[in-house]
Amino acid sequence: MNLDSLPNAIRWTVEAAQNKKATAVTVLSLAGLGAFVEYFVICSAESARQIDAIGDEIEGLLHTHGVRFPHREGRAGTEWLLLDYGNFIVHVFSEKMRLFYDIERLWRSAKRFDISEPGPSHASGAAL
């Protein structure tokens, strides 16, 4: 699995998270595992404010592409945010909460794609 093989909405989600400096961005493909969704996109942030900014950026970029989400969990100022887009879910965690929930371990049989951190030459909107 590589980034180019992922659906556009997942690639846009990764791009939006990186635009707001999310760290440890990971995509899990849950296809064939009996999961209720096809993908999880998981990333970390350093503060509650950054969690909110990442969520807002993802919502905004996907909205411009016509992708709407049916559900959002997590309030402003918390250490975890969930965006449910139906066939994929985005989790934005503080480092502490990411370790606590350890979704990657719970879904360890999923195909995993760790997204490399963008370098200093990464420009917003650049192709992934």
N, C-alpha and C positions, 0 to 999 in steps of 0.2 A: 504494500500500500504506500503510495506517495501522495503528496499534496495535490498534484495535478489530477489524480484519479478520483479525488473527492468531489462531491456535489458542489455546485457554485455557492450555495448558502453556507456550507461549512467553510469554504475558502474565504468568503466575505467575513464570516465570524472571526476567523483567525486574523485576518487583516485588521479588522476593527479593534480586536484585543491588543494587537501589536501597536496600533496607532496610539494607544493609551498606555504603552509600556508594560503590559501584562508580562509576567514571567512564567516559566515552566508551562508553556502552552502544550497541551496534549489532546489528541483526538483518539477516541476509542471507537472502533467499529464493532457494534454489538450484533450485527447481522448473523443469523443462525444460532443465536444463544438463547432464544426464547425471551428476549427482552421486549419491553413495550415501546422502545424507540430503536432507531437504526444507529445513532451516533450520540456520544457524549463529547462535548468540547469542554475541557477543564483548564483553568488557568489560575494563577495566583496574583495577588496585589499586595502592596506594602501598607495600605491604610484603607479605612472605611471609605474615605473620600475617593480614593483611586478605584475601589470596587464599584462605587456608584458611577464614576466616569467611564469605566470599561463597559458596564451594562448599558449606559446611555449611548455610547458610541456604537455598540453592537446593534442595539435597537434602531438607531438612526440610519446606519449604513444598510441594514437589511430592509428597512422601510423604504429607502430610496430605490431598492430593487424589487419592491412589491411583496416582500416577505413580511408577514405579520405574525405575531405570537399570540396564542390564546391565553397564556398564564404567566404570571411573574410572582416569585416568592422572595421574601427578604425585604426589609425596610431600609430606608436611608440610614446610614451610620452603623449597619451591622457588619459581621465578618463573613457573610456568605450571601450570595445572590444566585437565584436560579431563574433562567429564562426558558420556558417550554415552548418550542416551536412545532410541536406535534411529532414530527419524525426525528427530531434531535433536541437535546437539552444542553444548555450552556450552564456550567457551574463556575462562578467566580468566587474564589476563597481567599481569606487571609492565609498566610502560611500555617498558622496554628490550627485553623479549622480544616485546612486541606489534610494535614497530618492526622487530625482527629477522625475525620470521615473516611479517609483512605480509600476513595472510590477506585483508584487504580488497582488496589489489592483485591477489593471485592469483585471486580470484573477482570481479574488477571488473565482469564482465558480469551478475552477480547483481543482483536488485532489492535496494536498500539502504534501511534505515530507521534513521536515527540518533535515538535516544531522548534527548529533552531532559532535562537535569539537573533533579531535583525541586527546587522552591523550598522556602523555610523553612516553608511551611504544609503541606508533604507529610507526611501521617501514615501510619504503617505500616498496610497493609491498605486504603489509599485506592484508589479505582477509578483505573485507568490510562486 
